[in-house]
Amino acid sequence: MIDSEIIDLGQVRRWFNKGDNFPTSLNNNAMLCLLKHQESNQTIVIGNLHPEHHPLKDHLKFAQHAFFLEKAAKYIRDNRGDKETLPFICGGDFNSLPISSVMNIYHDENFEELSA
Protein backbone atom coordinates (compact mmCIF):
# COMPACT_ATOMS: atom_id res chain seq x y z
CA MET A 1 0.00 0.00 0.00
CA ILE A 2 1.39 3.36 -1.06
CA ASP A 3 -1.31 5.68 0.26
CA SER A 4 -4.83 5.75 1.70
CA GLU A 5 -7.52 8.31 2.35
CA ILE A 6 -10.61 8.19 4.56
CA ILE A 7 -13.62 10.08 3.22
CA ASP A 8 -16.23 11.33 5.65
CA LEU A 9 -19.51 10.83 3.77
CA GLY A 10 -21.14 13.20 6.27
CA GLN A 11 -19.43 16.04 4.42
CA VAL A 12 -21.99 15.56 1.66
CA ARG A 13 -24.18 18.04 3.58
CA ARG A 14 -21.62 20.79 3.00
CA TRP A 15 -20.93 19.63 -0.56
CA PHE A 16 -24.46 20.71 -1.53
CA ASN A 17 -25.20 24.40 -1.11
CA LYS A 18 -28.61 23.63 0.35
CA GLY A 19 -27.91 20.52 2.42
CA ASP A 20 -31.02 20.99 4.58
CA ASN A 21 -32.46 17.64 3.47
CA PHE A 22 -29.48 15.78 4.90
CA PRO A 23 -29.18 14.86 8.57
CA THR A 24 -26.41 16.54 10.54
CA SER A 25 -25.40 13.32 12.28
CA LEU A 26 -24.16 11.28 9.31
CA ASN A 27 -21.24 9.10 10.31
CA ASN A 28 -20.66 6.93 7.25
CA ASN A 29 -17.15 6.67 5.84
CA ALA A 30 -15.46 5.56 2.66
CA MET A 31 -11.85 4.69 1.93
CA LEU A 32 -9.52 4.94 -1.03
CA CYS A 33 -6.23 3.03 -1.23
CA LEU A 34 -3.40 3.32 -3.71
CA LEU A 35 -1.76 -0.08 -4.14
CA LYS A 36 1.26 -1.17 -6.16
CA HIS A 37 1.91 -4.77 -7.15
CA GLN A 38 5.45 -5.67 -6.09
CA GLU A 39 6.33 -7.81 -9.10
CA SER A 40 4.60 -6.03 -11.99
CA ASN A 41 4.84 -2.50 -10.56
CA GLN A 42 1.18 -1.99 -11.62
CA THR A 43 -0.59 0.68 -9.55
CA ILE A 44 -4.32 0.55 -8.82
CA VAL A 45 -6.86 2.44 -6.72
CA ILE A 46 -9.29 0.47 -4.57
CA GLY A 47 -12.35 2.15 -3.07
CA ASN A 48 -14.77 0.94 -0.42
CA LEU A 49 -17.86 2.61 0.98
CA HIS A 50 -20.84 1.98 3.20
CA PRO A 51 -23.42 4.75 2.65
CA GLU A 52 -26.74 5.47 4.34
CA HIS A 53 -28.87 2.34 4.56
CA HIS A 54 -32.42 3.64 5.06
CA PRO A 55 -34.60 2.60 2.07
CA LEU A 56 -36.55 5.89 2.10
CA LYS A 57 -33.42 8.03 1.81
CA ASP A 58 -32.44 7.31 -1.77
CA HIS A 59 -31.60 11.00 -2.26
CA LEU A 60 -29.03 10.78 0.52
CA LYS A 61 -27.51 7.55 -0.81
CA PHE A 62 -27.32 9.09 -4.29
CA ALA A 63 -25.59 12.19 -2.89
CA GLN A 64 -23.11 10.12 -0.87
CA HIS A 65 -22.18 7.99 -3.88
CA ALA A 66 -21.80 11.04 -6.13
CA PHE A 67 -19.64 12.71 -3.46
CA PHE A 68 -17.51 9.55 -3.13
CA LEU A 69 -17.01 9.26 -6.90
CA GLU A 70 -15.98 12.89 -7.16
CA LYS A 71 -13.44 12.36 -4.36
CA ALA A 72 -12.24 9.16 -6.06
CA ALA A 73 -11.78 10.97 -9.39
CA LYS A 74 -9.66 13.65 -7.71
CA TYR A 75 -7.65 10.99 -5.85
CA ILE A 76 -6.97 9.18 -9.12
CA ARG A 77 -5.97 12.41 -10.89
CA ASP A 78 -3.65 13.33 -8.02
CA ASN A 79 -1.98 9.89 -7.95
CA ARG A 80 -1.70 8.84 -11.56
CA GLY A 81 1.49 10.77 -12.17
CA ASP A 82 2.49 10.69 -15.83
CA LYS A 83 0.24 7.71 -16.57
CA GLU A 84 -2.82 8.25 -18.75
CA THR A 85 -5.01 5.92 -16.70
CA LEU A 86 -5.10 4.38 -13.26
CA PRO A 87 -7.43 1.40 -12.76
CA PHE A 88 -10.15 1.83 -10.14
CA ILE A 89 -12.07 -0.92 -8.37
CA CYS A 90 -14.92 0.00 -6.05
CA GLY A 91 -16.65 -2.29 -3.59
CA GLY A 92 -18.70 -2.15 -0.44
CA ASP A 93 -22.25 -2.37 0.73
CA PHE A 94 -23.97 0.03 -1.64
CA ASN A 95 -27.34 -0.42 0.12
CA SER A 96 -29.13 -0.08 -3.20
CA LEU A 97 -30.92 -2.20 -5.74
CA PRO A 98 -29.17 -2.81 -9.08
CA ILE A 99 -31.80 -0.68 -10.87
CA SER A 100 -31.65 2.26 -8.43
CA SER A 101 -30.52 5.79 -9.21
CA VAL A 102 -27.45 5.14 -7.06
CA MET A 103 -26.27 2.26 -9.21
CA ASN A 104 -26.91 4.27 -12.38
CA ILE A 105 -24.01 6.51 -11.36
CA TYR A 106 -21.70 3.55 -11.78
CA HIS A 107 -23.10 2.76 -15.23
CA ASP A 108 -22.42 6.16 -16.82
CA GLU A 109 -26.07 7.14 -16.87
CA ASN A 110 -27.06 10.70 -17.69
CA PHE A 111 -27.83 12.61 -14.47
CA GLU A 112 -30.24 14.90 -16.30
CA GLU A 113 -32.37 11.94 -17.34
CA LEU A 114 -32.48 10.65 -13.76
CA SER A 115 -33.89 13.92 -12.44
CA ALA A 116 -36.55 14.24 -15.15
ZABATI-958164 format. One line per field, with one value per atom (N, C-alpha, C): chain; residue number from 1; atom name; residue in three letters; z, y negated, x negated. Coordinates in pm, whole numbers, plus 32768, in hexadecimal, padded with zeros to 4 digits. Example, Ala and Ser with C-alpha at 12.3 -4.5 7.8 and 13.67 -1.06 7.14 Angstrom:
REM ZABATI-958164
chain <- (A | A | A | A | A | A);
n <- (1 | 1 | 1 | 2 | 2 | 2);
atom <- (N | CA | C | N | CA | C);
res <- (ala | ala | ala | ser | ser | ser);
Z <- (830C | 830C | 830C | 82C4 | 82CA | 8313);
Y <- (8239 | 81C2 | 814A | 80E1 | 806A | 7FFD);
X <- (7AD9 | 7B32 | 7AD8 | 7AFB | 7AA9 | 7AF6);
//
This chain:
REM ZABATI-958164
chain <- (A | A | A | A | A | A | A | A | A | A | A | A | A | A | A | A | A | A | A | A | A | A | A | A | A | A | A | A | A | A | A | A | A | A | A | A | A | A | A | A | A | A | A | A | A | A | A | A | A | A | A | A | A | A | A | A | A | A | A | A | A | A | A | A | A | A | A | A | A | A | A | A | A | A | A | A | A | A | A | A | A | A | A | A | A | A | A | A | A | A | A | A | A | A | A | A | A | A | A | A | A | A | A | A | A | A | A | A | A | A | A | A | A | A | A | A | A | A | A | A | A | A | A | A | A | A | A | A | A | A | A | A | A | A | A | A | A | A | A | A | A | A | A | A | A | A | A | A | A | A | A | A | A | A | A | A | A | A | A | A | A | A | A | A | A | A | A | A | A | A | A | A | A | A | A | A | A | A | A | A | A | A | A | A | A | A | A | A | A | A | A | A | A | A | A | A | A | A | A | A | A | A | A | A | A | A | A | A | A | A | A | A | A | A | A | A | A | A | A | A | A | A | A | A | A | A | A | A | A | A | A | A | A | A | A | A | A | A | A | A | A | A | A | A | A | A | A | A | A | A | A | A | A | A | A | A | A | A | A | A | A | A | A | A | A | A | A | A | A | A | A | A | A | A | A | A | A | A | A | A | A | A | A | A | A | A | A | A | A | A | A | A | A | A | A | A | A | A | A | A | A | A | A | A | A | A | A | A | A | A | A | A | A | A | A | A | A | A | A | A | A | A | A | A | A | A | A | A | A | A | A | A | A | A | A | A | A | A | A | A | A | A | A | A | A | A | A | A);
n <- (1 | 1 | 1 | 2 | 2 | 2 | 3 | 3 | 3 | 4 | 4 | 4 | 5 | 5 | 5 | 6 | 6 | 6 | 7 | 7 | 7 | 8 | 8 | 8 | 9 | 9 | 9 | 10 | 10 | 10 | 11 | 11 | 11 | 12 | 12 | 12 | 13 | 13 | 13 | 14 | 14 | 14 | 15 | 15 | 15 | 16 | 16 | 16 | 17 | 17 | 17 | 18 | 18 | 18 | 19 | 19 | 19 | 20 | 20 | 20 | 21 | 21 | 21 | 22 | 22 | 22 | 23 | 23 | 23 | 24 | 24 | 24 | 25 | 25 | 25 | 26 | 26 | 26 | 27 | 27 | 27 | 28 | 28 | 28 | 29 | 29 | 29 | 30 | 30 | 30 | 31 | 31 | 31 | 32 | 32 | 32 | 33 | 33 | 33 | 34 | 34 | 34 | 35 | 35 | 35 | 36 | 36 | 36 | 37 | 37 | 37 | 38 | 38 | 38 | 39 | 39 | 39 | 40 | 40 | 40 | 41 | 41 | 41 | 42 | 42 | 42 | 43 | 43 | 43 | 44 | 44 | 44 | 45 | 45 | 45 | 46 | 46 | 46 | 47 | 47 | 47 | 48 | 48 | 48 | 49 | 49 | 49 | 50 | 50 | 50 | 51 | 51 | 51 | 52 | 52 | 52 | 53 | 53 | 53 | 54 | 54 | 54 | 55 | 55 | 55 | 56 | 56 | 56 | 57 | 57 | 57 | 58 | 58 | 58 | 59 | 59 | 59 | 60 | 60 | 60 | 61 | 61 | 61 | 62 | 62 | 62 | 63 | 63 | 63 | 64 | 64 | 64 | 65 | 65 | 65 | 66 | 66 | 66 | 67 | 67 | 67 | 68 | 68 | 68 | 69 | 69 | 69 | 70 | 70 | 70 | 71 | 71 | 71 | 72 | 72 | 72 | 73 | 73 | 73 | 74 | 74 | 74 | 75 | 75 | 75 | 76 | 76 | 76 | 77 | 77 | 77 | 78 | 78 | 78 | 79 | 79 | 79 | 80 | 80 | 80 | 81 | 81 | 81 | 82 | 82 | 82 | 83 | 83 | 83 | 84 | 84 | 84 | 85 | 85 | 85 | 86 | 86 | 86 | 87 | 87 | 87 | 88 | 88 | 88 | 89 | 89 | 89 | 90 | 90 | 90 | 91 | 91 | 91 | 92 | 92 | 92 | 93 | 93 | 93 | 94 | 94 | 94 | 95 | 95 | 95 | 96 | 96 | 96 | 97 | 97 | 97 | 98 | 98 | 98 | 99 | 99 | 99 | 100 | 100 | 100 | 101 | 101 | 101 | 102 | 102 | 102 | 103 | 103 | 103 | 104 | 104 | 104 | 105 | 105 | 105 | 106 | 106 | 106 | 107 | 107 | 107 | 108 | 108 | 108 | 109 | 109 | 109 | 110 | 110 | 110 | 111 | 111 | 111 | 112 | 112 | 112 | 113 | 113 | 113 | 114 | 114 | 114 | 115 | 115 | 115 | 116 | 116 | 116);
atom <- (N | CA | C | N | CA | C | N | CA | C | N | CA | C | N | CA | C | N | CA | C | N | CA | C | N | CA | C | N | CA | C | N | CA | C | N | CA | C | N | CA | C | N | CA | C | N | CA | C | N | CA | C | N | CA | C | N | CA | C | N | CA | C | N | CA | C | N | CA | C | N | CA | C | N | CA | C | N | CA | C | N | CA | C | N | CA | C | N | CA | C | N | CA | C | N | CA | C | N | CA | C | N | CA | C | N | CA | C | N | CA | C | N | CA | C | N | CA | C | N | CA | C | N | CA | C | N | CA | C | N | CA | C | N | CA | C | N | CA | C | N | CA | C | N | CA | C | N | CA | C | N | CA | C | N | CA | C | N | CA | C | N | CA | C | N | CA | C | N | CA | C | N | CA | C | N | CA | C | N | CA | C | N | CA | C | N | CA | C | N | CA | C | N | CA | C | N | CA | C | N | CA | C | N | CA | C | N | CA | C | N | CA | C | N | CA | C | N | CA | C | N | CA | C | N | CA | C | N | CA | C | N | CA | C | N | CA | C | N | CA | C | N | CA | C | N | CA | C | N | CA | C | N | CA | C | N | CA | C | N | CA | C | N | CA | C | N | CA | C | N | CA | C | N | CA | C | N | CA | C | N | CA | C | N | CA | C | N | CA | C | N | CA | C | N | CA | C | N | CA | C | N | CA | C | N | CA | C | N | CA | C | N | CA | C | N | CA | C | N | CA | C | N | CA | C | N | CA | C | N | CA | C | N | CA | C | N | CA | C | N | CA | C | N | CA | C | N | CA | C | N | CA | C | N | CA | C | N | CA | C | N | CA | C | N | CA | C | N | CA | C | N | CA | C | N | CA | C | N | CA | C | N | CA | C | N | CA | C | N | CA | C | N | CA | C | N | CA | C | N | CA | C | N | CA | C);
res <- (met | met | met | ile | ile | ile | asp | asp | asp | ser | ser | ser | glu | glu | glu | ile | ile | ile | ile | ile | ile | asp | asp | asp | leu | leu | leu | gly | gly | gly | gln | gln | gln | val | val | val | arg | arg | arg | arg | arg | arg | trp | trp | trp | phe | phe | phe | asn | asn | asn | lys | lys | lys | gly | gly | gly | asp | asp | asp | asn | asn | asn | phe | phe | phe | pro | pro | pro | thr | thr | thr | ser | ser | ser | leu | leu | leu | asn | asn | asn | asn | asn | asn | asn | asn | asn | ala | ala | ala | met | met | met | leu | leu | leu | cys | cys | cys | leu | leu | leu | leu | leu | leu | lys | lys | lys | his | his | his | gln | gln | gln | glu | glu | glu | ser | ser | ser | asn | asn | asn | gln | gln | gln | thr | thr | thr | ile | ile | ile | val | val | val | ile | ile | ile | gly | gly | gly | asn | asn | asn | leu | leu | leu | his | his | his | pro | pro | pro | glu | glu | glu | his | his | his | his | his | his | pro | pro | pro | leu | leu | leu | lys | lys | lys | asp | asp | asp | his | his | his | leu | leu | leu | lys | lys | lys | phe | phe | phe | ala | ala | ala | gln | gln | gln | his | his | his | ala | ala | ala | phe | phe | phe | phe | phe | phe | leu | leu | leu | glu | glu | glu | lys | lys | lys | ala | ala | ala | ala | ala | ala | lys | lys | lys | tyr | tyr | tyr | ile | ile | ile | arg | arg | arg | asp | asp | asp | asn | asn | asn | arg | arg | arg | gly | gly | gly | asp | asp | asp | lys | lys | lys | glu | glu | glu | thr | thr | thr | leu | leu | leu | pro | pro | pro | phe | phe | phe | ile | ile | ile | cys | cys | cys | gly | gly | gly | gly | gly | gly | asp | asp | asp | phe | phe | phe | asn | asn | asn | ser | ser | ser | leu | leu | leu | pro | pro | pro | ile | ile | ile | ser | ser | ser | ser | ser | ser | val | val | val | met | met | met | asn | asn | asn | ile | ile | ile | tyr | tyr | tyr | his | his | his | asp | asp | asp | glu | glu | glu | asn | asn | asn | phe | phe | phe | glu | glu | glu | glu | glu | glu | leu | leu | leu | ser | ser | ser | ala | ala | ala);
Z <- (8000 | 8000 | 8000 | 7FA3 | 7F96 | 7FE4 | 7FDE | 801A | 8037 | 8091 | 80AA | 80D6 | 80C4 | 80EB | 811E | 8192 | 81C8 | 819C | 816D | 8142 | 81A0 | 81DD | 8235 | 81DE | 81CE | 8179 | 81B6 | 8235 | 8273 | 823A | 81F8 | 81BA | 8143 | 8119 | 80A6 | 80C2 | 813F | 8166 | 813D | 8150 | 812C | 8096 | 8057 | 7FC8 | 7F77 | 7FA7 | 7F67 | 7FA8 | 7F5A | 7F91 | 7FF1 | 7FCF | 8023 | 8058 | 80BB | 80F2 | 815F | 8160 | 81CA | 81CE | 815F | 815B | 818E | 81BA | 81EA | 8280 | 82C8 | 8359 | 837E | 83F2 | 841E | 8461 | 8481 | 84CC | 8475 | 83F8 | 83A3 | 83D1 | 83DE | 8407 | 83AE | 8333 | 82D5 | 829B | 8281 | 8248 | 81CB | 817E | 810A | 8111 | 80C1 | 80C1 | 8034 | 8017 | 7F99 | 7FBA | 7F72 | 7F85 | 7F00 | 7F01 | 7E8D | 7EA6 | 7E52 | 7E62 | 7DEB | 7E04 | 7D98 | 7DA6 | 7D38 | 7D35 | 7D36 | 7D8E | 7D9F | 7D26 | 7CE3 | 7C72 | 7BEF | 7BD2 | 7B51 | 7B57 | 7BCD | 7BE0 | 7BB5 | 7B9D | 7B76 | 7BEF | 7BDB | 7C45 | 7C2C | 7C97 | 7C8E | 7D06 | 7CF3 | 7D60 | 7D83 | 7E04 | 7E37 | 7E90 | 7E7A | 7ECD | 7F13 | 7F87 | 7FD6 | 801E | 801A | 8062 | 809B | 8100 | 8140 | 815A | 80FB | 8109 | 8160 | 8169 | 81B2 | 8187 | 81E7 | 81C8 | 81C1 | 81F2 | 81FA | 816F | 8156 | 80CF | 809F | 80FA | 80D2 | 80BC | 80C5 | 80B5 | 803B | 7FCB | 7F4F | 7F26 | 7F40 | 7F1E | 7F68 | 7FE5 | 8034 | 8003 | 7FE4 | 7FAF | 7F2A | 7ED4 | 7E53 | 7E69 | 7EC4 | 7EDF | 7F16 | 7F70 | 7FA9 | 7F3F | 7EE6 | 7E7C | 7E1A | 7DF5 | 7D9B | 7DDB | 7E5B | 7EA6 | 7EA7 | 7EC5 | 7EC7 | 7E3F | 7DD4 | 7D4E | 7D26 | 7D51 | 7D34 | 7D7F | 7DFD | 7E4C | 7E0E | 7DE0 | 7DA2 | 7D21 | 7CD1 | 7C55 | 7C72 | 7CD7 | 7CFD | 7D31 | 7D81 | 7DB7 | 7D46 | 7CE3 | 7C70 | 7C21 | 7C07 | 7BBF | 7C09 | 7C8D | 7CDE | 7CE6 | 7CD2 | 7CE5 | 7C66 | 7BF4 | 7B7C | 7B43 | 7B70 | 7B3F | 7AAA | 7A62 | 79D1 | 7983 | 79CA | 7987 | 7953 | 78E4 | 78AD | 78FD | 792F | 797A | 79F8 | 7A57 | 7AD2 | 7AF2 | 7AEC | 7B04 | 7B8C | 7B90 | 7C0A | 7C1F | 7C94 | 7CBB | 7D36 | 7D33 | 7DA3 | 7DD8 | 7E59 | 7E99 | 7F17 | 7F57 | 7FD4 | 7FD5 | 803C | 8049 | 8016 | 7F9A | 7F5C | 7F90 | 7FD4 | 800C | 7FA4 | 7F2C | 7EC0 | 7E62 | 7E25 | 7DC2 | 7D40 | 7CF1 | 7C74 | 7C13 | 7C1D | 7BC1 | 7BFF | 7C70 | 7CB5 | 7C74 | 7C99 | 7C67 | 7C93 | 7D0B | 7D3E | 7CE1 | 7CBA | 7C67 | 7BD9 | 7BAE | 7B2A | 7B20 | 7B90 | 7B90 | 7B60 | 7B87 | 7B66 | 7AD8 | 7A95 | 7A0D | 79A7 | 79CA | 796E | 793D | 7991 | 7969 | 7968 | 7921 | 7917 | 7991 | 79E2 | 7A59 | 7A39 | 79C6 | 79A2 | 7989 | 7951 | 793A | 79BC | 7A1F | 7AA0 | 7AEB | 7ADA | 7B24 | 7ADC | 7A63 | 7A15 | 7A4C);
Y <- (8075 | 8000 | 7F84 | 7F2B | 7EB0 | 7E3E | 7E38 | 7DC8 | 7DF2 | 7DAB | 7DC1 | 7D3F | 7D39 | 7CC1 | 7CEC | 7CB7 | 7CCD | 7C58 | 7C77 | 7C10 | 7C11 | 7BA2 | 7B93 | 7B75 | 7BD8 | 7BC5 | 7B61 | 7B3F | 7AD8 | 7A4E | 7A3D | 79BC | 799E | 7A00 | 79EC | 7979 | 7963 | 78F4 | 786E | 785F | 77E1 | 77DA | 784F | 7855 | 7816 | 7827 | 77E9 | 7762 | 76FD | 7678 | 7676 | 76BF | 76C5 | 7753 | 7776 | 77FC | 7812 | 77C4 | 77CD | 7854 | 789C | 791C | 798F | 7970 | 79D6 | 79C9 | 7A38 | 7A32 | 79FE | 79BF | 798A | 79F5 | 7A66 | 7ACC | 7B43 | 7B2C | 7B98 | 7BC3 | 7C44 | 7C72 | 7CE3 | 7CE5 | 7D4B | 7D20 | 7D82 | 7D65 | 7DB8 | 7D8B | 7DD4 | 7DD2 | 7E26 | 7E2B | 7E3F | 7DFF | 7E12 | 7E3E | 7EA0 | 7ED1 | 7ED5 | 7EAB | 7EB4 | 7F29 | 7F8E | 8008 | 801B | 8055 | 8075 | 8107 | 8151 | 81DD | 81E3 | 8233 | 8237 | 826E | 82D0 | 830D | 82C1 | 829B | 825B | 81C2 | 818B | 80FA | 80B3 | 80FE | 80C7 | 8082 | 8008 | 7FBC | 7FBD | 7FC4 | 7FC9 | 7F81 | 7F4A | 7F0C | 7F66 | 7F82 | 7FD1 | 7F77 | 7F78 | 7F29 | 7F82 | 7F57 | 7FA2 | 7F3D | 7F54 | 7EFB | 7F44 | 7F07 | 7F3A | 7EC0 | 7E9D | 7E25 | 7E3D | 7DD7 | 7DDD | 7E59 | 7E98 | 7F16 | 7F0B | 7E9F | 7E94 | 7E95 | 7EEF | 7EFC | 7E81 | 7E2A | 7DB3 | 7D3A | 7D4D | 7CDD | 7CF1 | 7D10 | 7D25 | 7CA7 | 7C32 | 7BB4 | 7BA6 | 7BD2 | 7BCA | 7C30 | 7CA8 | 7D0D | 7CDE | 7CA6 | 7C73 | 7C08 | 7BAB | 7B3D | 7B73 | 7BD5 | 7C0C | 7C54 | 7C9D | 7CE1 | 7C7D | 7C17 | 7BB0 | 7B69 | 7B49 | 7B09 | 7B63 | 7BE4 | 7C45 | 7C4E | 7C56 | 7C62 | 7BE5 | 7B71 | 7AF7 | 7AF7 | 7B22 | 7B2C | 7B94 | 7C04 | 7C6C | 7C38 | 7BEF | 7BB7 | 7B59 | 7B06 | 7AAB | 7AFB | 7B60 | 7BB5 | 7BF9 | 7C29 | 7C6A | 7C05 | 7B8F | 7B27 | 7B01 | 7AF5 | 7ACB | 7B37 | 7BB5 | 7C23 | 7C69 | 7C42 | 7C8C | 7C63 | 7BF5 | 7BCB | 7BB1 | 7BE9 | 7BD3 | 7C3C | 7C96 | 7CFD | 7CC1 | 7CF7 | 7CC7 | 7CFA | 7D75 | 7DB0 | 7DF2 | 7E03 | 7E4A | 7E9C | 7F21 | 7F74 | 7F58 | 7F63 | 7F49 | 7FBA | 7FF6 | 805C | 802B | 8030 | 8000 | 8072 | 807F | 80E5 | 80AD | 8100 | 80D7 | 8100 | 80D6 | 80ED | 8071 | 8074 | 7FFD | 7FDE | 803D | 802A | 7FFC | 8030 | 8008 | 807D | 8078 | 80DC | 80C3 | 812A | 8119 | 80B5 | 80A0 | 8044 | 7FBA | 7F9D | 7F1E | 7EAD | 7E32 | 7DBD | 7DC0 | 7DF5 | 7DFE | 7E51 | 7EC5 | 7F1E | 7EE7 | 7E93 | 7E55 | 7DFE | 7DC6 | 7D75 | 7DC8 | 7E45 | 7E9D | 7ED4 | 7EBA | 7EEC | 7E7C | 7E09 | 7D98 | 7D67 | 7D69 | 7D36 | 7C9E | 7C63 | 7BD2 | 7B9E | 7B48 | 7B13 | 7AC3 | 7A7E | 7A2E | 7A85 | 7AFB | 7B56 | 7B8D | 7BA1 | 7BD7 | 7B75 | 7AF4 | 7A90 | 7A66 | 7A98 | 7A70 | 7AAC);
X <- (7FAB | 8000 | 7FA6 | 7FC3 | 7F75 | 7FB7 | 803C | 8083 | 8113 | 8154 | 81E3 | 8223 | 82A4 | 82F0 | 837A | 83A0 | 8425 | 847D | 84F4 | 8552 | 85CA | 85E4 | 8657 | 86D1 | 8729 | 879F | 8802 | 87F0 | 8842 | 8829 | 87B7 | 8797 | 87F1 | 883E | 8897 | 88F8 | 8918 | 8972 | 8936 | 88B4 | 8872 | 8853 | 884B | 882D | 889D | 891B | 898E | 89A6 | 89C0 | 89D8 | 8A4E | 8AB5 | 8B2D | 8B39 | 8AE9 | 8AE7 | 8B4D | 8BBA | 8C1E | 8C65 | 8C69 | 8CAE | 8C58 | 8BDF | 8B84 | 8B72 | 8B78 | 8B66 | 8ADB | 8AD2 | 8A51 | 89FC | 8A36 | 89EC | 89C1 | 89A0 | 8970 | 88E6 | 88D0 | 884C | 8817 | 8841 | 8812 | 878C | 8735 | 86B3 | 869B | 863A | 860A | 8572 | 8533 | 84A1 | 846D | 83FF | 83B8 | 832A | 82F8 | 826F | 8227 | 81AB | 8154 | 80F6 | 8100 | 80B0 | 8053 | 7FE0 | 7F82 | 7F59 | 7F69 | 7F41 | 7EA8 | 7E71 | 7DDF | 7D95 | 7DCE | 7D87 | 7D9B | 7E18 | 7E34 | 7E27 | 7E22 | 7E1C | 7E9D | 7F07 | 7F8A | 7FC9 | 7FF9 | 803B | 80D1 | 811E | 81B0 | 81EB | 8263 | 82AE | 8323 | 8332 | 83A1 | 83F5 | 8477 | 84D3 | 8537 | 8563 | 85C5 | 861E | 86A1 | 86FA | 8772 | 87AA | 8824 | 887D | 88D4 | 8926 | 89A2 | 89F3 | 8A72 | 8ABF | 8B02 | 8B47 | 8BDF | 8C19 | 8CAA | 8CE9 | 8D4A | 8D84 | 8DD1 | 8DFD | 8E47 | 8DEC | 8D6B | 8D0E | 8CB6 | 8CF6 | 8CAC | 8C60 | 8C9B | 8C58 | 8BD3 | 8BD0 | 8B57 | 8AEF | 8B1B | 8ABF | 8A83 | 8ADA | 8AAC | 8A42 | 8A5D | 89FF | 897B | 8981 | 8907 | 88B4 | 88F4 | 88AA | 886E | 88B9 | 8884 | 880D | 8818 | 87AC | 8730 | 8745 | 86D7 | 8693 | 86E1 | 86A5 | 8659 | 8689 | 863E | 85B9 | 85BC | 8540 | 84E2 | 8519 | 84C8 | 8487 | 84D1 | 849A | 8425 | 8434 | 83C6 | 834F | 8368 | 82FD | 82B0 | 82F9 | 82B9 | 8266 | 82A0 | 8255 | 81D5 | 81E0 | 816D | 8101 | 8125 | 80C6 | 809B | 80CE | 80AA | 8023 | 7FEE | 7F6B | 7F6E | 7F0D | 7F07 | 7F55 | 7F98 | 7FE8 | 806A | 809B | 811A | 8190 | 8186 | 81F5 | 81C1 | 821B | 81FE | 827A | 8270 | 82E7 | 8325 | 83AB | 83F7 | 845A | 8457 | 84B7 | 84FF | 8584 | 85D4 | 862A | 862F | 8681 | 86C1 | 870E | 874E | 87DF | 8822 | 88B1 | 88F6 | 8924 | 895D | 89E9 | 8A28 | 8AAE | 8B13 | 8B09 | 8B61 | 8B7D | 8BF1 | 8C14 | 8BC7 | 8BAF | 8B65 | 8BA6 | 8C28 | 8C6C | 8C83 | 8C47 | 8C5D | 8C0E | 8C34 | 8BEC | 8B5A | 8B42 | 8AB9 | 8A62 | 8A93 | 8A43 | 8A33 | 8A90 | 8A83 | 8A06 | 89DB | 8961 | 88EB | 88E9 | 887A | 8884 | 88F2 | 8906 | 8906 | 88CC | 88C2 | 8949 | 89AB | 8A2F | 8A2B | 8A87 | 8A92 | 8ADF | 8AA0 | 8ADF | 8B5D | 8B5C | 8BD0 | 8C4A | 8C36 | 8CA5 | 8CDC | 8C85 | 8CB0 | 8D08 | 8CF0 | 8D3D | 8DBC | 8DD2 | 8E47 | 8EC7);
//
